[in-house]
Amino acid sequence: TMVNKARKSKYRNAIKKMNLLLEGKKKTEALKFLPKLNSELMKVAKSGIIKKANASRNVSRVTKKIAAL
């Protein structure tokens, strides 16, 4: 349980950081952070904390938002 909580917290923090970058319209920083976010989401999905489709959906939405900047 503690391991899962730590992983989930790390994943949520990564998403929050990306959202802050997007709100600040920092496209270059967001593009640099995207692979790290993707990696974090897939690690969490692989361990079963979130579903793989959920991780893919999050990455897709973030990528769309970056492209719109």
N, CA, C and O atoms as a Maestro MAE file, in Angstrom:
{
 s_m_m2io_version
 :::
 2.0.0
}

f_m_ct {
 s_m_title
 :::
 protein
 m_atom[276] {
  # First column is atom index #
  i_m_mmod_type
  r_m_x_coord
  r_m_y_coord
  r_m_z_coord
  i_m_residue_number
  s_m_chain_name
  s_m_pdb_residue_name
  s_m_pdb_atom_name
  i_m_atomic_number
  :::
  1 25 0.826 -1.195 0.000 1 A "THR " " N  " 7
  2 3 0.000 0.000 0.000 1 A "THR " " CA " 6
  3 2 0.865 1.252 0.000 1 A "THR " " C  " 6
  4 15 0.597 2.201 -0.737 1 A "THR " " O  " 8
  5 25 1.891 1.250 0.819 2 A "MET " " N  " 7
  6 3 2.764 2.423 0.893 2 A "MET " " CA " 6
  7 2 3.486 2.670 -0.440 2 A "MET " " C  " 6
  8 15 3.639 3.813 -0.872 2 A "MET " " O  " 8
  9 25 3.923 1.586 -1.077 3 A "VAL " " N  " 7
  10 3 4.610 1.707 -2.371 3 A "VAL " " CA " 6
  11 2 3.649 2.280 -3.408 3 A "VAL " " C  " 6
  12 15 4.011 3.170 -4.177 3 A "VAL " " O  " 8
  13 25 2.412 1.757 -3.421 4 A "ASN " " N  " 7
  14 3 1.426 2.248 -4.382 4 A "ASN " " CA " 6
  15 2 1.105 3.718 -4.144 4 A "ASN " " C  " 6
  16 15 0.965 4.487 -5.095 4 A "ASN " " O  " 8
  17 25 0.987 4.112 -2.875 5 A "LYS " " N  " 7
  18 3 0.711 5.518 -2.562 5 A "LYS " " CA " 6
  19 2 1.842 6.409 -3.059 5 A "LYS " " C  " 6
  20 15 1.598 7.480 -3.615 5 A "LYS " " O  " 8
  21 25 3.066 5.968 -2.860 6 A "ALA " " N  " 7
  22 3 4.223 6.750 -3.307 6 A "ALA " " CA " 6
  23 2 4.217 6.886 -4.825 6 A "ALA " " C  " 6
  24 15 4.465 7.969 -5.354 6 A "ALA " " O  " 8
  25 25 3.940 5.805 -5.519 7 A "ARG " " N  " 7
  26 3 3.914 5.841 -6.985 7 A "ARG " " CA " 6
  27 2 2.801 6.746 -7.495 7 A "ARG " " C  " 6
  28 15 2.993 7.522 -8.432 7 A "ARG " " O  " 8
  29 25 1.625 6.634 -6.860 8 A "LYS " " N  " 7
  30 3 0.479 7.439 -7.280 8 A "LYS " " CA " 6
  31 2 0.763 8.920 -7.042 8 A "LYS " " C  " 6
  32 15 0.402 9.769 -7.856 8 A "LYS " " O  " 8
  33 25 1.410 9.218 -5.926 9 A "SER " " N  " 7
  34 3 1.760 10.595 -5.600 9 A "SER " " CA " 6
  35 2 2.726 11.155 -6.636 9 A "SER " " C  " 6
  36 15 2.574 12.291 -7.083 9 A "SER " " O  " 8
  37 25 3.718 10.357 -7.017 10 A "LYS " " N  " 7
  38 3 4.706 10.772 -8.014 10 A "LYS " " CA " 6
  39 2 4.028 11.066 -9.360 10 A "LYS " " C  " 6
  40 15 4.364 12.035 -10.040 10 A "LYS " " O  " 8
  41 25 3.073 10.213 -9.725 11 A "TYR " " N  " 7
  42 3 2.343 10.366 -10.983 11 A "TYR " " CA " 6
  43 2 1.482 11.630 -10.956 11 A "TYR " " C  " 6
  44 15 1.435 12.374 -11.935 11 A "TYR " " O  " 8
  45 25 0.806 11.868 -9.839 12 A "ARG " " N  " 7
  46 3 -0.027 13.068 -9.719 12 A "ARG " " CA " 6
  47 2 0.818 14.336 -9.764 12 A "ARG " " C  " 6
  48 15 0.434 15.323 -10.391 12 A "ARG " " O  " 8
  49 25 1.964 14.305 -9.100 13 A "ASN " " N  " 7
  50 3 2.856 15.467 -9.106 13 A "ASN " " CA " 6
  51 2 3.359 15.764 -10.513 13 A "ASN " " C  " 6
  52 15 3.487 16.926 -10.900 13 A "ASN " " O  " 8
  53 25 3.645 14.710 -11.280 14 A "ALA " " N  " 7
  54 3 4.114 14.893 -12.658 14 A "ALA " " CA " 6
  55 2 3.035 15.575 -13.499 14 A "ALA " " C  " 6
  56 15 3.329 16.464 -14.298 14 A "ALA " " O  " 8
  57 25 1.790 15.151 -13.311 15 A "ILE " " N  " 7
  58 3 0.686 15.751 -14.067 15 A "ILE " " CA " 6
  59 2 0.487 17.205 -13.648 15 A "ILE " " C  " 6
  60 15 0.247 18.072 -14.488 15 A "ILE " " O  " 8
  61 25 0.587 17.468 -12.340 16 A "LYS " " N  " 7
  62 3 0.437 18.842 -11.857 16 A "LYS " " CA " 6
  63 2 1.523 19.743 -12.428 16 A "LYS " " C  " 6
  64 15 1.256 20.879 -12.823 16 A "LYS " " O  " 8
  65 25 2.756 19.227 -12.471 17 A "LYS " " N  " 7
  66 3 3.866 20.018 -13.001 17 A "LYS " " CA " 6
  67 2 3.620 20.352 -14.475 17 A "LYS " " C  " 6
  68 15 3.858 21.477 -14.915 17 A "LYS " " O  " 8
  69 25 3.141 19.362 -15.227 18 A "MET " " N  " 7
  70 3 2.866 19.587 -16.645 18 A "MET " " CA " 6
  71 2 1.753 20.613 -16.809 18 A "MET " " C  " 6
  72 15 1.831 21.475 -17.684 18 A "MET " " O  " 8
  73 25 0.715 20.530 -15.976 19 A "ASN " " N  " 7
  74 3 -0.385 21.493 -16.069 19 A "ASN " " CA " 6
  75 2 0.094 22.913 -15.765 19 A "ASN " " C  " 6
  76 15 -0.362 23.872 -16.387 19 A "ASN " " O  " 8
  77 25 1.012 23.044 -14.808 20 A "LEU " " N  " 7
  78 3 1.569 24.363 -14.501 20 A "LEU " " CA " 6
  79 2 2.343 24.919 -15.692 20 A "LEU " " C  " 6
  80 15 2.248 26.105 -16.010 20 A "LEU " " O  " 8
  81 25 3.116 24.039 -16.353 21 A "LEU " " N  " 7
  82 3 3.868 24.464 -17.536 21 A "LEU " " CA " 6
  83 2 2.915 24.913 -18.649 21 A "LEU " " C  " 6
  84 15 3.167 25.902 -19.338 21 A "LEU " " O  " 8
  85 25 1.821 24.170 -18.810 22 A "LEU " " N  " 7
  86 3 0.857 24.504 -19.857 22 A "LEU " " CA " 6
  87 2 0.135 25.815 -19.543 22 A "LEU " " C  " 6
  88 15 -0.097 26.628 -20.437 22 A "LEU " " O  " 8
  89 25 -0.219 26.018 -18.269 23 A "GLU " " N  " 7
  90 3 -0.889 27.258 -17.888 23 A "GLU " " CA " 6
  91 2 0.027 28.460 -18.071 23 A "GLU " " C  " 6
  92 15 -0.423 29.554 -18.412 23 A "GLU " " O  " 8
  93 25 1.320 28.240 -17.838 24 A "GLY " " N  " 7
  94 3 2.292 29.312 -18.023 24 A "GLY " " CA " 6
  95 2 2.723 29.490 -19.465 24 A "GLY " " C  " 6
  96 15 3.567 30.334 -19.767 24 A "GLY " " O  " 8
  97 25 2.147 28.699 -20.354 25 A "LYS " " N  " 7
  98 3 2.446 28.734 -21.791 25 A "LYS " " CA " 6
  99 2 3.939 28.573 -22.078 25 A "LYS " " C  " 6
  100 15 4.496 29.253 -22.940 25 A "LYS " " O  " 8
  101 25 4.575 27.663 -21.340 26 A "LYS " " N  " 7
  102 3 6.006 27.389 -21.529 26 A "LYS " " CA " 6
  103 2 6.148 26.146 -22.408 26 A "LYS " " C  " 6
  104 15 6.361 25.037 -21.917 26 A "LYS " " O  " 8
  105 25 6.027 26.357 -23.698 27 A "LYS " " N  " 7
  106 3 5.993 25.242 -24.640 27 A "LYS " " CA " 6
  107 2 7.295 24.441 -24.665 27 A "LYS " " C  " 6
  108 15 7.258 23.211 -24.665 27 A "LYS " " O  " 8
  109 25 8.436 25.114 -24.687 28 A "THR " " N  " 7
  110 3 9.704 24.391 -24.785 28 A "THR " " CA " 6
  111 2 9.941 23.525 -23.547 28 A "THR " " C  " 6
  112 15 10.396 22.386 -23.652 28 A "THR " " O  " 8
  113 25 9.626 24.080 -22.371 29 A "GLU " " N  " 7
  114 3 9.795 23.303 -21.139 29 A "GLU " " CA " 6
  115 2 8.817 22.132 -21.099 29 A "GLU " " C  " 6
  116 15 9.165 21.041 -20.645 29 A "GLU " " O  " 8
  117 25 7.594 22.361 -21.576 30 A "ALA " " N  " 7
  118 3 6.588 21.303 -21.607 30 A "ALA " " CA " 6
  119 2 7.034 20.176 -22.538 30 A "ALA " " C  " 6
  120 15 6.860 18.998 -22.225 30 A "ALA " " O  " 8
  121 25 7.612 20.548 -23.688 31 A "LEU " " N  " 7
  122 3 8.098 19.525 -24.626 31 A "LEU " " CA " 6
  123 2 9.243 18.720 -24.023 31 A "LEU " " C  " 6
  124 15 9.357 17.518 -24.265 31 A "LEU " " O  " 8
  125 25 10.095 19.388 -23.234 32 A "LYS " " N  " 7
  126 3 11.198 18.674 -22.588 32 A "LYS " " CA " 6
  127 2 10.687 17.737 -21.497 32 A "LYS " " C  " 6
  128 15 11.259 16.672 -21.267 32 A "LYS " " O  " 8
  129 25 9.611 18.140 -20.828 33 A "PHE " " N  " 7
  130 3 9.071 17.348 -19.714 33 A "PHE " " CA " 6
  131 2 8.165 16.209 -20.194 33 A "PHE " " C  " 6
  132 15 7.915 15.260 -19.450 33 A "PHE " " O  " 8
  133 25 7.674 16.301 -21.429 34 A "LEU " " N  " 7
  134 3 6.728 15.302 -21.952 34 A "LEU " " CA " 6
  135 2 7.245 13.861 -21.888 34 A "LEU " " C  " 6
  136 15 6.502 12.993 -21.429 34 A "LEU " " O  " 8
  137 25 8.481 13.554 -22.323 35 A "PRO " " N  " 7
  138 3 8.950 12.163 -22.235 35 A "PRO " " CA " 6
  139 2 9.009 11.661 -20.785 35 A "PRO " " C  " 6
  140 15 8.724 10.493 -20.521 35 A "PRO " " O  " 8
  141 25 9.377 12.537 -19.857 36 A "LYS " " N  " 7
  142 3 9.439 12.151 -18.456 36 A "LYS " " CA " 6
  143 2 8.040 11.847 -17.931 36 A "LYS " " C  " 6
  144 15 7.843 10.879 -17.197 36 A "LYS " " O  " 8
  145 25 7.073 12.677 -18.309 37 A "LEU " " N  " 7
  146 3 5.682 12.452 -17.908 37 A "LEU " " CA " 6
  147 2 5.175 11.142 -18.485 37 A "LEU " " C  " 6
  148 15 4.548 10.349 -17.782 37 A "LEU " " O  " 8
  149 25 5.445 10.914 -19.764 38 A "ASN " " N  " 7
  150 3 5.028 9.678 -20.424 38 A "ASN " " CA " 6
  151 2 5.608 8.464 -19.712 38 A "ASN " " C  " 6
  152 15 4.903 7.487 -19.460 38 A "ASN " " O  " 8
  153 25 6.884 8.531 -19.393 39 A "SER " " N  " 7
  154 3 7.564 7.445 -18.695 39 A "SER " " CA " 6
  155 2 6.915 7.182 -17.339 39 A "SER " " C  " 6
  156 15 6.660 6.035 -16.972 39 A "SER " " O  " 8
  157 25 6.654 8.251 -16.604 40 A "GLU " " N  " 7
  158 3 6.050 8.140 -15.273 40 A "GLU " " CA " 6
  159 2 4.674 7.491 -15.358 40 A "GLU " " C  " 6
  160 15 4.347 6.605 -14.568 40 A "GLU " " O  " 8
  161 25 3.873 7.935 -16.317 41 A "LEU " " N  " 7
  162 3 2.527 7.389 -16.478 41 A "LEU " " CA " 6
  163 2 2.559 5.914 -16.857 41 A "LEU " " C  " 6
  164 15 1.773 5.119 -16.341 41 A "LEU " " O  " 8
  165 25 3.462 5.552 -17.752 42 A "MET " " N  " 7
  166 3 3.533 4.152 -18.178 42 A "MET " " CA " 6
  167 2 4.034 3.242 -17.055 42 A "MET " " C  " 6
  168 15 3.600 2.095 -16.951 42 A "MET " " O  " 8
  169 25 4.943 3.742 -16.217 43 A "LYS " " N  " 7
  170 3 5.406 2.959 -15.070 43 A "LYS " " CA " 6
  171 2 4.247 2.665 -14.121 43 A "LYS " " C  " 6
  172 15 4.090 1.546 -13.633 43 A "LYS " " O  " 8
  173 25 3.440 3.696 -13.872 44 A "VAL " " N  " 7
  174 3 2.302 3.547 -12.972 44 A "VAL " " CA " 6
  175 2 1.261 2.607 -13.590 44 A "VAL " " C  " 6
  176 15 0.649 1.805 -12.885 44 A "VAL " " O  " 8
  177 25 1.066 2.710 -14.901 45 A "ALA " " N  " 7
  178 3 0.105 1.843 -15.587 45 A "ALA " " CA " 6
  179 2 0.584 0.393 -15.573 45 A "ALA " " C  " 6
  180 15 -0.206 -0.536 -15.407 45 A "ALA " " O  " 8
  181 25 1.890 0.219 -15.750 46 A "LYS " " N  " 7
  182 3 2.456 -1.128 -15.784 46 A "LYS " " CA " 6
  183 2 2.262 -1.840 -14.442 46 A "LYS " " C  " 6
  184 15 2.025 -3.047 -14.392 46 A "LYS " " O  " 8
  185 25 2.368 -1.065 -13.357 47 A "SER " " N  " 7
  186 3 2.234 -1.670 -12.040 47 A "SER " " CA " 6
  187 2 0.777 -1.813 -11.618 47 A "SER " " C  " 6
  188 15 0.497 -2.359 -10.551 47 A "SER " " O  " 8
  189 25 -0.164 -1.325 -12.448 48 A "GLY " " N  " 7
  190 3 -1.584 -1.553 -12.187 48 A "GLY " " CA " 6
  191 2 -2.238 -0.510 -11.304 48 A "GLY " " C  " 6
  192 15 -3.377 -0.701 -10.876 48 A "GLY " " O  " 8
  193 25 -1.554 0.583 -11.019 49 A "ILE " " N  " 7
  194 3 -2.139 1.622 -10.168 49 A "ILE " " CA " 6
  195 2 -3.213 2.382 -10.945 49 A "ILE " " C  " 6
  196 15 -4.267 2.710 -10.400 49 A "ILE " " O  " 8
  197 25 -2.937 2.657 -12.220 50 A "ILE " " N  " 7
  198 3 -3.959 3.183 -13.120 50 A "ILE " " CA " 6
  199 2 -3.981 2.276 -14.338 50 A "ILE " " C  " 6
  200 15 -3.045 1.513 -14.577 50 A "ILE " " O  " 8
  201 25 -5.057 2.366 -15.102 51 A "LYS " " N  " 7
  202 3 -5.147 1.532 -16.296 51 A "LYS " " CA " 6
  203 2 -4.323 2.130 -17.418 51 A "LYS " " C  " 6
  204 15 -4.075 3.335 -17.460 51 A "LYS " " O  " 8
  205 25 -3.900 1.257 -18.334 52 A "LYS " " N  " 7
  206 3 -3.065 1.696 -19.446 52 A "LYS " " CA " 6
  207 2 -3.786 2.721 -20.317 52 A "LYS " " C  " 6
  208 15 -3.176 3.672 -20.806 52 A "LYS " " O  " 8
  209 25 -5.089 2.518 -20.505 53 A "ALA " " N  " 7
  210 3 -5.868 3.457 -21.319 53 A "ALA " " CA " 6
  211 2 -5.909 4.832 -20.664 53 A "ALA " " C  " 6
  212 15 -5.880 5.854 -21.349 53 A "ALA " " O  " 8
  213 25 -5.975 4.851 -19.345 54 A "ASN " " N  " 7
  214 3 -5.980 6.114 -18.596 54 A "ASN " " CA " 6
  215 2 -4.669 6.868 -18.840 54 A "ASN " " C  " 6
  216 15 -4.677 8.071 -19.102 54 A "ASN " " O  " 8
  217 25 -3.556 6.159 -18.754 55 A "ALA " " N  " 7
  218 3 -2.246 6.772 -18.981 55 A "ALA " " CA " 6
  219 2 -2.146 7.301 -20.412 55 A "ALA " " C  " 6
  220 15 -1.687 8.422 -20.634 55 A "ALA " " O  " 8
  221 25 -2.574 6.497 -21.369 56 A "SER " " N  " 7
  222 3 -2.514 6.899 -22.778 56 A "SER " " CA " 6
  223 2 -3.381 8.124 -23.027 56 A "SER " " C  " 6
  224 15 -2.990 9.036 -23.756 56 A "SER " " O  " 8
  225 25 -4.559 8.138 -22.417 57 A "ARG " " N  " 7
  226 3 -5.479 9.269 -22.577 57 A "ARG " " CA " 6
  227 2 -4.853 10.555 -22.029 57 A "ARG " " C  " 6
  228 15 -4.944 11.613 -22.651 57 A "ARG " " O  " 8
  229 25 -4.223 10.449 -20.865 58 A "ASN " " N  " 7
  230 3 -3.570 11.617 -20.268 58 A "ASN " " CA " 6
  231 2 -2.463 12.155 -21.165 58 A "ASN " " C  " 6
  232 15 -2.362 13.362 -21.383 58 A "ASN " " O  " 8
  233 25 -1.635 11.255 -21.684 59 A "VAL " " N  " 7
  234 3 -0.532 11.671 -22.566 59 A "VAL " " CA " 6
  235 2 -1.099 12.326 -23.821 59 A "VAL " " C  " 6
  236 15 -0.587 13.348 -24.280 59 A "VAL " " O  " 8
  237 25 -2.146 11.741 -24.367 60 A "SER " " N  " 7
  238 3 -2.759 12.263 -25.575 60 A "SER " " CA " 6
  239 2 -3.295 13.677 -25.353 60 A "SER " " C  " 6
  240 15 -3.077 14.564 -26.178 60 A "SER " " O  " 8
  241 25 -3.991 13.881 -24.248 61 A "ARG " " N  " 7
  242 3 -4.571 15.195 -23.960 61 A "ARG " " CA " 6
  243 2 -3.486 16.244 -23.751 61 A "ARG " " C  " 6
  244 15 -3.600 17.375 -24.223 61 A "ARG " " O  " 8
  245 25 -2.441 15.857 -23.043 62 A "VAL " " N  " 7
  246 3 -1.342 16.795 -22.781 62 A "VAL " " CA " 6
  247 2 -0.658 17.162 -24.096 62 A "VAL " " C  " 6
  248 15 -0.339 18.328 -24.329 62 A "VAL " " O  " 8
  249 25 -0.433 16.167 -24.952 63 A "THR " " N  " 7
  250 3 0.218 16.412 -26.238 63 A "THR " " CA " 6
  251 2 -0.619 17.375 -27.086 63 A "THR " " C  " 6
  252 15 -0.081 18.263 -27.747 63 A "THR " " O  " 8
  253 25 -1.934 17.187 -27.056 64 A "LYS " " N  " 7
  254 3 -2.838 18.067 -27.793 64 A "LYS " " CA " 6
  255 2 -2.729 19.500 -27.277 64 A "LYS " " C  " 6
  256 15 -2.702 20.453 -28.056 64 A "LYS " " O  " 8
  257 25 -2.668 19.635 -25.949 65 A "LYS " " N  " 7
  258 3 -2.578 20.973 -25.348 65 A "LYS " " CA " 6
  259 2 -1.255 21.652 -25.710 65 A "LYS " " C  " 6
  260 15 -1.215 22.859 -25.952 65 A "LYS " " O  " 8
  261 25 -0.176 20.870 -25.744 66 A "ILE " " N  " 7
  262 3 1.135 21.422 -26.114 66 A "ILE " " CA " 6
  263 2 1.105 21.905 -27.560 66 A "ILE " " C  " 6
  264 15 1.622 22.975 -27.879 66 A "ILE " " O  " 8
  265 25 0.497 21.107 -28.425 67 A "ALA " " N  " 7
  266 3 0.419 21.470 -29.835 67 A "ALA " " CA " 6
  267 2 -0.401 22.740 -30.035 67 A "ALA " " C  " 6
  268 15 -0.150 23.513 -30.959 67 A "ALA " " O  " 8
  269 25 -1.386 22.950 -29.157 68 A "ALA " " N  " 7
  270 3 -2.249 24.129 -29.282 68 A "ALA " " CA " 6
  271 2 -1.556 25.404 -28.823 68 A "ALA " " C  " 6
  272 15 -2.010 26.499 -29.156 68 A "ALA " " O  " 8
  273 25 -0.452 25.287 -28.056 69 A "LEU " " N  " 7
  274 3 0.240 26.487 -27.571 69 A "LEU " " CA " 6
  275 2 0.914 27.253 -28.697 69 A "LEU " " C  " 6
  276 15 1.538 28.286 -28.454 69 A "LEU " " O  " 8
  :::
 }
 m_bond[275] {
  # First column is bond index #
  i_m_from
  i_m_to
  i_m_order
  :::
  1 1 2 1
  2 2 3 1
  3 3 4 2
  4 3 5 1
  5 5 6 1
  6 6 7 1
  7 7 8 2
  8 7 9 1
  9 9 10 1
  10 10 11 1
  11 11 12 2
  12 11 13 1
  13 13 14 1
  14 14 15 1
  15 15 16 2
  16 15 17 1
  17 17 18 1
  18 18 19 1
  19 19 20 2
  20 19 21 1
  21 21 22 1
  22 22 23 1
  23 23 24 2
  24 23 25 1
  25 25 26 1
  26 26 27 1
  27 27 28 2
  28 27 29 1
  29 29 30 1
  30 30 31 1
  31 31 32 2
  32 31 33 1
  33 33 34 1
  34 34 35 1
  35 35 36 2
  36 35 37 1
  37 37 38 1
  38 38 39 1
  39 39 40 2
  40 39 41 1
  41 41 42 1
  42 42 43 1
  43 43 44 2
  44 43 45 1
  45 45 46 1
  46 46 47 1
  47 47 48 2
  48 47 49 1
  49 49 50 1
  50 50 51 1
  51 51 52 2
  52 51 53 1
  53 53 54 1
  54 54 55 1
  55 55 56 2
  56 55 57 1
  57 57 58 1
  58 58 59 1
  59 59 60 2
  60 59 61 1
  61 61 62 1
  62 62 63 1
  63 63 64 2
  64 63 65 1
  65 65 66 1
  66 66 67 1
  67 67 68 2
  68 67 69 1
  69 69 70 1
  70 70 71 1
  71 71 72 2
  72 71 73 1
  73 73 74 1
  74 74 75 1
  75 75 76 2
  76 75 77 1
  77 77 78 1
  78 78 79 1
  79 79 80 2
  80 79 81 1
  81 81 82 1
  82 82 83 1
  83 83 84 2
  84 83 85 1
  85 85 86 1
  86 86 87 1
  87 87 88 2
  88 87 89 1
  89 89 90 1
  90 90 91 1
  91 91 92 2
  92 91 93 1
  93 93 94 1
  94 94 95 1
  95 95 96 2
  96 95 97 1
  97 97 98 1
  98 98 99 1
  99 99 100 2
  100 99 101 1
  101 101 102 1
  102 102 103 1
  103 103 104 2
  104 103 105 1
  105 105 106 1
  106 106 107 1
  107 107 108 2
  108 107 109 1
  109 109 110 1
  110 110 111 1
  111 111 112 2
  112 111 113 1
  113 113 114 1
  114 114 115 1
  115 115 116 2
  116 115 117 1
  117 117 118 1
  118 118 119 1
  119 119 120 2
  120 119 121 1
  121 121 122 1
  122 122 123 1
  123 123 124 2
  124 123 125 1
  125 125 126 1
  126 126 127 1
  127 127 128 2
  128 127 129 1
  129 129 130 1
  130 130 131 1
  131 131 132 2
  132 131 133 1
  133 133 134 1
  134 134 135 1
  135 135 136 2
  136 135 137 1
  137 137 138 1
  138 138 139 1
  139 139 140 2
  140 139 141 1
  141 141 142 1
  142 142 143 1
  143 143 144 2
  144 143 145 1
  145 145 146 1
  146 146 147 1
  147 147 148 2
  148 147 149 1
  149 149 150 1
  150 150 151 1
  151 151 152 2
  152 151 153 1
  153 153 154 1
  154 154 155 1
  155 155 156 2
  156 155 157 1
  157 157 158 1
  158 158 159 1
  159 159 160 2
  160 159 161 1
  161 161 162 1
  162 162 163 1
  163 163 164 2
  164 163 165 1
  165 165 166 1
  166 166 167 1
  167 167 168 2
  168 167 169 1
  169 169 170 1
  170 170 171 1
  171 171 172 2
  172 171 173 1
  173 173 174 1
  174 174 175 1
  175 175 176 2
  176 175 177 1
  177 177 178 1
  178 178 179 1
  179 179 180 2
  180 179 181 1
  181 181 182 1
  182 182 183 1
  183 183 184 2
  184 183 185 1
  185 185 186 1
  186 186 187 1
  187 187 188 2
  188 187 189 1
  189 189 190 1
  190 190 191 1
  191 191 192 2
  192 191 193 1
  193 193 194 1
  194 194 195 1
  195 195 196 2
  196 195 197 1
  197 197 198 1
  198 198 199 1
  199 199 200 2
  200 199 201 1
  201 201 202 1
  202 202 203 1
  203 203 204 2
  204 203 205 1
  205 205 206 1
  206 206 207 1
  207 207 208 2
  208 207 209 1
  209 209 210 1
  210 210 211 1
  211 211 212 2
  212 211 213 1
  213 213 214 1
  214 214 215 1
  215 215 216 2
  216 215 217 1
  217 217 218 1
  218 218 219 1
  219 219 220 2
  220 219 221 1
  221 221 222 1
  222 222 223 1
  223 223 224 2
  224 223 225 1
  225 225 226 1
  226 226 227 1
  227 227 228 2
  228 227 229 1
  229 229 230 1
  230 230 231 1
  231 231 232 2
  232 231 233 1
  233 233 234 1
  234 234 235 1
  235 235 236 2
  236 235 237 1
  237 237 238 1
  238 238 239 1
  239 239 240 2
  240 239 241 1
  241 241 242 1
  242 242 243 1
  243 243 244 2
  244 243 245 1
  245 245 246 1
  246 246 247 1
  247 247 248 2
  248 247 249 1
  249 249 250 1
  250 250 251 1
  251 251 252 2
  252 251 253 1
  253 253 254 1
  254 254 255 1
  255 255 256 2
  256 255 257 1
  257 257 258 1
  258 258 259 1
  259 259 260 2
  260 259 261 1
  261 261 262 1
  262 262 263 1
  263 263 264 2
  264 263 265 1
  265 265 266 1
  266 266 267 1
  267 267 268 2
  268 267 269 1
  269 269 270 1
  270 270 271 1
  271 271 272 2
  272 271 273 1
  273 273 274 1
  274 274 275 1
  275 275 276 2
  :::
 }
}
